Amino acid sequence: MKLDKSYDAINARKNEIIMNSMQIDYEKFELPGIGFDYEAMMNESGYSMEEMQKIQLDHGVGNTPLIELGNLTALARKYAPKGKGARILVKDEAANASGSFKARRASIAVQHAKKLGYKGVIAATSGNYGAAVAAQAAMQGLKCIVVQECYDDNKIGQPEILEKQRICEAYGAEVVQLTVGPELFTTHLSLLEDTGYFNASLYTPYGIAGVETLGYELAMQCRERFGKDPDAVVCTNAGGGNLTGTARGLIKAGALDTKIIGACIDLKGLHMASDKDFNRKSCTTGHTGFAMPFITWPDRSDTPRNAARVLRYMDELVTVKQGELFYITQAFAILEGYERGPAGNTSLTAAFALAQQMDENQILVVQETEYTSAGKHPMPQLTFAKKNGVEVLFGDPDDEIPGKNLIFPENPSLIKARSYDMTKARKSYIKNCVKNYSMTSATEEDIKFIMDEIKSDREFVVSELAERGVRTKTHSHGIL
């Protein structure tokens, strides 16, 4: 019988499709109430740190250099108060096969697909991960399909997206090109069903576990060179896998006092699923339009439970402006001799400002770079922005309005890392819990799950639930 391929019908079969395409039974992790056993799900990856490191090194991934940025540090100190200006280091993940940290995720996912006997892999992605999966599939002899949002409704695509499309095809992948909209994950699910390929999702335990080697490696390199763990690590944050995996790796290395800071580009006011807004942004990932929805509700992905859960690990979240990002991208090339892609420099832009608030003897690590190329270079992106009616100016980046203008700082002192209210993010997560589970009461297990999810205390969780009319139950005392 021919399957119903309507949007609603495909999503109704989501769990069955996921089970067949990964052989993970997510149901076994579910707890009574709203929660699930996160660590049990992560253990499903089945690979030790040593095993993952070997898999990655066998496929051109990992052991990337940790580079001290002496000139950018000196520039930051020029604008810092006396005694301030932490040493800025960067983990050069562009040295991985396919040119980004996402090769770490892809190497484990593709290896596991091959181990389970799948003939091919499919990934839904804006691009860098697609390139990583395509490269790893080529190395390991599997077929690859990448599902990618490439265009607005007029079939116009950003230079960065078209470059990512090109590189996926260069590695031999078939790229299914879509216009912007809600059909990305549904198309992905449909193709998994039709092909019987492995779901190399960004959000599986394999994908997140693969990034743990990055955090682990980073800690070991710092100890070897400086005799200490990094004081803080800045992670560009979008869907959350980068920060989650890095943080888990740092924890596994015993770097328990290292502060985890998320950074994303401020694109407030632009709707990422809007055809009108699609080409009015200059970066396809690492921005608030992607990060905020996933921070406050991770389970919106192409898996029943998302393994990327940043509120469990993130100590601070900061935003930067597009103009600041392009400025630091150019400064990185001119002052340090490294030309790297803009989106991966989001955390470097934040680090430049954050270092000025830290002591000189502290170490601040930017945990990734990404490759650059013609389409990802700032100049074609700025040209494209102008063609779409976005003004490119010099001035104060605080005056930047996403989708209307892009403002380069007149001087480096204007570059800022703007703190996002983490309490607001935690409240939004609880609000989404109440809404998505139609909660009217909460058990002690529900409360404990939310506490772990948002790294908060019981009093805060109970108070927020009560604020939303949710009664709180305990085992021994009934309803509070």
QUIPE-V429254 format. One record per backbone hydrogen bond with DSSP energy under -0.5 kcal/mol. NH is the residue of the N-H (numbers start at 0). CO is the residue of the C=O. Records with the same first field share a line. If there is no record, write none. Layout:
NH: CO / CO
This chain:
4: 2
9: 5
10: 6
11: 7
12: 8 / 9
13: 10
16: 12
17: 13
18: 14
19: 15
20: 16
21: 17 / 18
22: 18
24: 22
25: 23
27: 24
28: 25
29: 25 / 26
30: 34
34: 31
36: 28
37: 35
40: 36
41: 37
42: 38
43: 39 / 40
44: 41
45: 42
51: 47
52: 48
53: 49
54: 50
55: 51
56: 52
57: 53
58: 55
59: 56
60: 55
66: 64 / 89
68: 87
69: 67
72: 68
73: 69
74: 70
75: 71
76: 72
77: 73
78: 74 / 75
79: 75
80: 355
83: 80
84: 354 / 357
85: 354
86: 361
88: 86 / 363
89: 66
90: 365
91: 64 / 89
92: 90
94: 91
95: 92
96: 59
98: 95
102: 99
103: 100
104: 100
105: 101
106: 102
107: 103
108: 104
109: 105
110: 106
111: 107
112: 108
113: 109
114: 110
115: 111
116: 112 / 113
117: 112
120: 142
121: 197
122: 144
124: 122 / 146
130: 126
131: 127
132: 128
133: 129
134: 130
135: 131
136: 132
137: 133
138: 134
139: 135
140: 136 / 137
141: 136
142: 118
144: 120
145: 173
146: 122
147: 145 / 175
149: 147 / 177
150: 177
151: 155
154: 151
156: 154
161: 157
162: 158
163: 159
164: 160
165: 161
166: 162
167: 163
168: 164
169: 165
170: 166
171: 168
172: 167
173: 143
174: 172
175: 145 / 173
176: 174
177: 147
179: 150
183: 180
186: 182
187: 183
188: 184
189: 185
190: 186
191: 187
192: 188
193: 189
194: 190
195: 191
197: 119
198: 20
199: 121 / 197
200: 198
203: 200
207: 203
208: 204
209: 205
210: 206 / 207
211: 207 / 208
212: 208 / 209
213: 210
214: 210
215: 211
216: 212
217: 213
218: 214
219: 215
220: 216
221: 217
222: 218
223: 219
224: 220
225: 221
226: 221 / 222
227: 221
230: 362
231: 362
232: 258
233: 364
234: 232 / 260
236: 262
243: 239
244: 240
245: 241
246: 242
247: 243
248: 244
249: 245
250: 246
251: 247
252: 248
253: 250
254: 249
255: 253
257: 254
258: 230
260: 232 / 258
261: 315
262: 234
263: 317
264: 285
265: 319
266: 264
269: 266
271: 269
273: 270
277: 273
279: 276
280: 277
287: 264
289: 286
290: 286
291: 287
293: 289
294: 290
295: 291
296: 292
299: 297
306: 202
308: 306
311: 308
312: 309
313: 309
314: 259
315: 259
317: 261
318: 417
319: 263
324: 320
325: 321
326: 322
327: 323
328: 324
329: 325
330: 326
331: 327
332: 328
333: 329
334: 330
335: 330 / 331
336: 332
337: 331
338: 336
339: 337
340: 369
341: 375
344: 340 / 341
345: 342
348: 344
349: 345
350: 346
351: 347
352: 348
353: 349
354: 350
355: 351 / 352
356: 353
357: 354
359: 82
361: 358
363: 86
364: 231 / 362
365: 88 / 363
366: 233 / 364
370: 98
376: 372 / 373
380: 376
381: 377
382: 378
383: 379
384: 380
385: 381
386: 382
387: 383
388: 385
389: 384
390: 388 / 403
392: 390 / 405
394: 407
396: 394
398: 395
399: 396
401: 399
403: 400
404: 400
405: 390
407: 392 / 405
409: 394
413: 410
414: 411
417: 318 / 415
418: 416
419: 316
421: 419
424: 420
425: 421
426: 422
427: 423
428: 424
429: 425
430: 426
431: 427
432: 428
433: 429
434: 430
435: 431
436: 432
437: 434
438: 433
441: 470
446: 442
447: 443
448: 444
449: 445
450: 446
451: 447
452: 448
453: 449
454: 450
455: 450
460: 456
461: 457
462: 458
463: 459
464: 460
465: 461
466: 462
467: 463 / 464
468: 465
469: 464
470: 439 / 468
472: 441 / 470
473: 477
477: 473
479: 471
